[in-house]
Amino acid sequence: MLAAEQEQTLQQSRIIVDAMWDDEAGVFVATSSDVPGLVTEADTWEHLQSKLAILVPELLELNRGDGPALDGEAELIVLSEQRSK
C-alpha cells in the first residue's frame, strides 16, 4: 500500500467531533464536519459520550451518500473546550 493510501485509510477511520461547553445553557454542544447533521447537547460529559456513541453510527449510516464511507470500526475523537464569561 502506498503512503498516500495508508494516510487516506487512517483519516477515514477517524471521526472528529467538536464539543463546547455552553455556559448560558449549562450543556455541552457537539458538532462534526465528519458527520453531516450531527448537532447534540448534554448536561454532562458522560451523557454526551453516550449520546455520541449512538448518534454517530446512526447518522453515518443515514448519510451514506453524503458523508465519508466507513467500513468497520472508527476512532471517535472528541475535542472539547470550555469558555466562561
C-alpha positions as CSV (number, residue, x, y, z in Angstrom):
1,M,0.0,0.0,0.0
2,L,1.3,3.4,-0.9
3,A,1.9,6.0,1.9
4,A,-0.8,8.2,0.5
5,E,-3.3,5.3,0.5
6,Q,-2.3,4.5,4.1
7,E,-2.8,8.1,5.2
8,Q,-6.3,8.2,3.5
9,T,-7.3,4.9,5.2
10,L,-6.1,6.3,8.5
11,Q,-8.0,9.5,8.1
12,Q,-11.2,7.7,7.1
13,S,-11.0,5.7,10.3
14,R,-11.1,8.8,12.5
15,I,-14.2,10.9,13.2
16,I,-13.5,14.3,14.8
17,V,-16.3,15.8,17.0
18,D,-16.0,19.3,18.4
19,A,-17.7,19.8,21.8
20,M,-18.0,23.1,23.5
21,W,-19.4,23.9,26.9
22,D,-22.3,26.5,26.7
23,D,-22.2,28.3,30.0
24,E,-25.5,30.0,29.4
25,A,-27.4,26.9,28.6
26,G,-25.4,24.7,31.0
27,V,-24.7,22.0,28.4
28,F,-22.0,20.6,26.1
29,V,-22.9,21.2,22.4
30,A,-21.3,18.8,19.9
31,T,-21.0,19.1,16.2
32,S,-18.8,17.5,13.5
33,S,-18.0,18.2,9.9
34,D,-17.2,14.5,9.5
35,V,-20.8,13.5,10.4
36,P,-23.4,15.5,8.4
37,G,-26.3,16.6,10.6
38,L,-24.6,15.9,14.0
39,V,-25.7,18.5,16.5
40,T,-26.4,17.4,20.0
41,E,-26.2,18.6,23.6
42,A,-25.9,17.0,27.0
43,D,-25.6,18.3,30.6
44,T,-22.6,16.1,31.4
45,W,-19.5,14.8,29.6
46,E,-20.5,11.2,30.3
47,H,-24.0,11.8,28.9
48,L,-22.5,13.5,25.8
49,Q,-20.2,10.5,25.2
50,S,-23.1,8.0,25.4
51,K,-25.2,10.1,23.0
52,L,-22.4,10.3,20.5
53,A,-21.8,6.5,20.7
54,I,-25.4,6.1,19.4
55,L,-25.8,9.1,17.1
56,V,-22.5,9.0,15.2
57,P,-23.0,5.5,13.7
58,E,-26.7,6.2,13.0
59,L,-26.0,9.4,11.2
60,L,-23.2,7.9,9.2
61,E,-25.5,5.2,8.0
62,L,-28.3,7.6,7.1
63,N,-25.9,9.9,5.3
64,R,-24.0,7.1,3.4
65,G,-24.1,9.0,0.1
66,D,-23.3,12.5,1.7
67,G,-20.5,11.7,4.2
68,P,-17.5,9.6,4.4
69,A,-18.0,5.9,3.6
70,L,-16.9,4.0,6.7
71,D,-16.4,0.2,6.7
72,G,-15.6,-1.4,10.0
73,E,-14.6,0.5,13.2
74,A,-13.6,4.1,13.5
75,E,-11.9,6.1,16.2
76,L,-14.1,8.7,17.7
77,I,-12.1,11.8,18.8
78,V,-14.0,14.4,20.8
79,L,-12.2,17.7,21.2
80,S,-13.6,19.9,23.9
81,E,-13.1,23.4,25.2
82,Q,-14.8,25.4,28.0
83,R,-15.5,29.1,27.7
84,S,-16.8,31.1,30.6
85,K,-17.7,34.8,30.8
